[in-house]
Amino acid sequence: MKIPHHPAARALAVGLATLLVATACGGSETTSGPEYEGDTFDWRRYEGTSLKAYIADTGQVDALRENLDEFEELTGISVEIEAADVTSYRQNLPVRLTSRASDFDVMATFPEVDGLQFASNGWYTDLGPYLDNPGVTNPEYDFEDFRAGVRDAMQVDGQTVTILWEMQTDLVYYRKDLLEEAGLEVPTTFEEWEEAAAAIHNPDEDIYGFALRGIPYQTTTPYSSFLYAHCGEWVSDGKAAINTPEALEAFETYGRLGYQYGPPGISGFDWPVPSQQFAQGNVFAFLDINLFVSDLEDPSKSRVAGKVGYAPVPRAECDAAPFIGGWGYAINPFSEHRDAAWYFIQWATSKEMNLELKLTGWPSPRASAWESPEFAENDPTPEFSRVVLESTENAWALMNPPITPGVEAREIAGFVANQALEGVTGEELQRIADEQNQELQALLDAAG
């Protein structure tokens, strides 16, 4: 088996794109360094400060709000939370940062999507100097409790710019009962999953073999595992590479699984739809992020509760390559209360808060939350936990093209996967990939 592109390729691609963008934009620097430079940490140092956190709500906000009294009692710092749905947040945050807004102190960021743009525009505060300063970082914070892959996902161009509140990776969800009825072992390659999907696919009984995201912007997340397992790259030697033979093979595989074995209308599926179809009992398997387990195992929400199996993303000519990433808290570089904002981030991502969220089914980025007796001894889905933790050990693949602006790059690359789900193959799919690759290259050229 071929060895996939080394994780260092990720750093090279990110660094290159960041350099190109910085050159075009004047190379704005991230704000760095806490104001306080002492050696003794004191939770009450910023007592009386009022903070505002402007964040995307991915399901964690209610739990956060319920515990704010604890933070204020601990620190004497009051916090107002302004939350928005992810789509609105992505649209509004850049506008506010462009205006150098200082009316919020903590913000949310997903470095896989917005990291290059934010870093090049100087919209990040480098958290490294905070983590290295014993005067502003609680000695019990234990940053090493975030696994190496998670810490890598917090970085852009070598700087830690966020602390994750969730840990996203991808895996395959499947129906154990249907696989057993078909007399098949759990697949480990894309070819085997395609064979299993073909064997179980039965539209006459409303059972479809495989589901995937279809909207162009959304497809890059699951497609990334197809791309890297087929030895492809988003960018190679500084050039857009979504029209290479490797990328085309990955697009063809993505399209076959969905077009031949997916539910009707799959090319229009937004990100939650595959899991919803699966929960209704209409799908044998789907590949997506690790945020659906609680609903799928809830009998009040899922017809397949108790029948769900979990497997790592498959391999192909190259090894399996799950991604790792997630939303996290960052400090607004234009805030007048950056040190106090760091106190809030420490508390919100502490071991105690992470464990509390983990016990509700949240995908904690801290190893201690998964390993704690409170969770491990009562884990309702140990197979899911094993697969997720194994994935984080070898996860490195970028789930989006490392090109700014990230949203536009996702739309361009994802259109090829969308067309493959429409049944486009062969020379026509190559033509579309060539056209989209030119558009992706234009983004790179504009940055340079």
Buried (B, 14 or more C-beta within 10 A) or exposed (E): EEEBBEBEBBBBBBBBBBBBBBEEBEEBEBBBBBEBEEEEBBBEBBEEBEBBBBBBBBEBBEEBEEBBEEBEEEBBBBBEBBBBEBEEBBEEBBEBBEEEBBEBBBBBBBBBBBBBBBBBBBBBBBBBBBBEBEBBBBEEBEBEBBBEBBBBBBBBBEBBBBBBBBBBBBBBBBBBBBBEEEEBEBBBBBEBBBBBBBBBBEEEEEBBBBBBBBBBBBBBBBBBBBBBBBBBBBBBEBEBBBBBEBBBBBBBBBBBBBBBBBBEEBBEBEBBBBBBBBBEBBBBBBBBBBBBBBBBBEEEEBEBBEBBBBBBBBBBBBBBBBBBBBBBBBBBBBBEBBBBBBBBBBBBBBBEBBBBBBBEBBBBBBBBBBEBEEBEEEBEBEEBBBBBBBBBEBBBBBBBBBBBBBBBBBBBBBBBBBBBBBBBBEEEBBEBBEBBBEBBBEBBEEBE
